[in-house]
Amino acid sequence: MGAPLQGRHAVVTGAGRGIGAAIAARLVAEGARVTLLSRTQSQLDRVAISLGAAARTACADITDWQAMRLALERAALAFGPVDLLINNAGRAQSAPTERAPEELWHSMLAVNLTGTYYGIRSVLPGMLERNFGRIVNVASTAGLRGYSYVAAYCAAKHGVIGLTRAIALEVARQNITVNAVCPGYTDTDLVRESIANIEKTTGRSPDEARAALTKANPQGRLVQPQEVANAVAWLCLPGAEAITGQSIAVAGGEVM
């Protein structure tokens, strides 16, 4: 018996590290060919080497519509039409709202929301033509609840949830599902940077800074990237056809 995603072409944005790299590895393990997309070619190359012939790279800025469209067109020429799109790329910045620079607002919406929209716009026509597609948007628990000092990030991730629901309804009869997974604090470079920032700004020890992030998780730990990848893969695998328009928290019970 072949792997369940044999013959499928997946695109994973933000695939150079962390959750994106874990998702790419899991999809390859399920038989998919994966295009790794990010702005940083050196990171993509390291992941691609680890995945072998099943992976290729595409370097593009997800906030640039023309760059995204062209990158995904080239990916389709190399690996075939895009069957699975994982919009994982994102970034978080924090600041008290009254002191946040205007650029922070615009950049958070561009990276976390507009980039997701551009990815969907790039692949949706082909999915509609073939009457098949799986789109998974990696949002955040910040798309399901509020957090202090990240108002722009929360607004963008709430927008991703709304986008997910709206497009899921538009394409529900075309064998295309659109879902979101919403990780809590996950053990990635981005969270390690947040821990370092807490240490720097508050004087807390590394353990205290880490505890500040894990205390919201009832399991008392950081989520592992592979756990997020497992949820993404499930939504792409046969058997999840009736799951669409959903926002699934991967957060140890933080959000219910």
N, C-alpha and C positions, 0 to 999 in steps of 0.2 A: 504494500500500500504506500502511495506517495505521501509526502508531507502535505498537510491541509492547505497551505498557502502556495503550493507548487504552481509556478507559472504566473503568480501575481507580482505586480510591480508596486512597491511602496516608496513613497517619498517621506522622509523624516526631516523636518527643519530643526535647527539647533542641535544637530546630530554630532557635533564635535566633542561633546563631553557629557557627563552627568546623566540625566534622565534620557536625553535624546540618544546617546550612545547605547544605553541599556535597552531602549525600545528597538533600535536598529538590530542589535544582537539577537533579541528575542524573535523578531520577525524573520530574520535569516534562519534561525533555528527551526522555524515553522515552515521553511521552504521558499520564502519570498526573496525576490531580488530587490535590493534597496538602494535608492539614491540618497546619499547623505548630503544635506544642504546646510550651509552655514556661511558666515562672512569670513571665517578664518581657515584658510586652506591647510595650514600646518596641522591644526587639530583634526580636520577631516581626514587627512592622509593617515594619521596614526590609527584612527578608527577603521578606515578602509583596509589597511594592512592586516588588522586583526580579524577582519571578516572575510578576506579573500575575494575570490572572483564573483561572489554574490553581491558585492557592493561597489558602487561607483560614487564619485563626488561631484557636487555642483556648488560653486562658490557664488553667493548672491546675497544682497541685502534685502530682507523680506519687506522692508518699508518702501522699497523702490518698485513700483508696479511693473515697469518695463523690464527691469532686471529679473524679477521673479517670473514673469511670463516667458521670457527667453530661456531662462535656466530650466524651467519645467518642459518647455518644448524640446530642448536638447536632451533632457533626461528621457523623454518619451522616444526619441530617435534611437537612443542607446539601449533601452531596456523594454521598450513597448509602452503602450498607453498606461497612464497612472490609474491603478485600481484602488490603492489605499493611500490616503493622505493623513499624515500625523503632524498637525500644527503644534510643535513643541517649543519653538524658539520664543524666548521671553526674557524680561529683565525687570528687576525690582529696585527702586530707589526710595529712600525714606527721607522725610523732612516734615516738620510741623507745617500745617497748611498755611498759616499766616506768614511763614518765612520761606516757603518753597518758591524757587525761581519759576518763572513762567515756562521756561524750556522744559522743566521736569514734567509738567503736565502734558505738553505736546509729545515728548519723547516716550512717555509711558503709554499713551494711547497709540502712538505709531507702532511701537514694537509689539505690544501685547494684543492690540485689537485690530488695527489696520493691517498689520502683517498677516494675521490669521485670515482676514477677509480676502486679501490678495491671493493667498494660497488657494482658498476655496474657489475664487473666481477663475483662477488659472486652470484648474482641473475639472471643474463641474461640467462644462460643455461636453467634454469627452465622456465623462461618466454617464451623462444623460443620453448621449448617442448610443452607448453600449448597454444601457439599462443595468448598470452595476456600479457600485462604489461604496467605499467605507471611509468616512471622514471622522477622525478623532481629534478634538481640540484639547490640548493640555492646558487647562485653566488653573485653578487654585482654590483652596478653601477661601481665599480672598474674593472669589467670585460668588460665594455663598453666604458670607458674613463680613462684618467690618473689622478692620484692625487699625489701631492708632498709628498715625504718622506715615501711612502709605495710602492716602486718599486717592491719589491718581492711579496707583496700581490697582486698588480695589475697584475703582470706577471702570478701568479697562477690563479687568477680569469679569466683573458683572456684565459688561458688554459682550464678552465672549460667550457667556451663558445665554444671553438673549439672542445672539447671532446663531448659536447652535440650535436653539429651539425653533427659531423662525425658518431656517433653511431646512431643518428636518421635516417640517410640515410641507414645505414647497415640493420636496422630492420624495415624499413618503410612498408614492405609487410607482416610482421608477427603480425600485430595488436598490436604493441608495440610503444608507443610514448615516446620521450625523449625531455624534455624541461628544460629551466632554468628560474628562477625568479631572478630578480636583485634588491634587496632592496637598497634604499639610507640609510642615517643614520637613524637607527631605535631605538626606546626607549627601550633599553635592558641594562643589566648589563655591557656589553662590551662597549657600548657608554657612559654610566655613568662613567666607568673607564677612557675613553678617555677624558671626560670633566674634571675629576679630574686631569688628567695628564696635560691638558692645563692650568688649574689653577696653578698647581705646577711649571711648567716650564716657564710660561709667567707672572705670577702674576695677571692675570685677575680674575675678580669676577666670581662666578658661572653663573650668567646670561650672562656675556660677553663670557664666555667659551662656553656656550650652543649656543649662537647666532653665534659663529664662525662655528659651525657645521650645523646650520639650514639655514644659509644665502644662501647656494647653492640650497635649495629647494624653488621653486617659491611659494609654499603654506606657506612658512615660519615656518615650524614645523618639528618635528621628525615623521617619519613613525611609526605606531603602529604595534606591532607583529601580531595582529589579521588581519591586512590588508594584510600582507604577507601570512598568513595562508589562507585567502580567495582566493588569486590568486593560491596558490598551490592546494587547494581543487578543484577549477574550472577545472584545468588541469587533475585531476583524475576522475572527474565526467562524467557520460554519457553525450554525446553532444559535447565533446571536442576531438573526435577521429581524426579530421582532423588537429588538432594543434600539430605540431611536429617540432623539430629543432629550436624552437623559444627562444628568450631571452627577457623576459617581464620585463620592468622596473617598479618597485613599488616605486616611488620616487617623487611623487608630481609634475612631469613635469621637473625634473632636466635633464633627458636624453630623447631626442625625436628622 
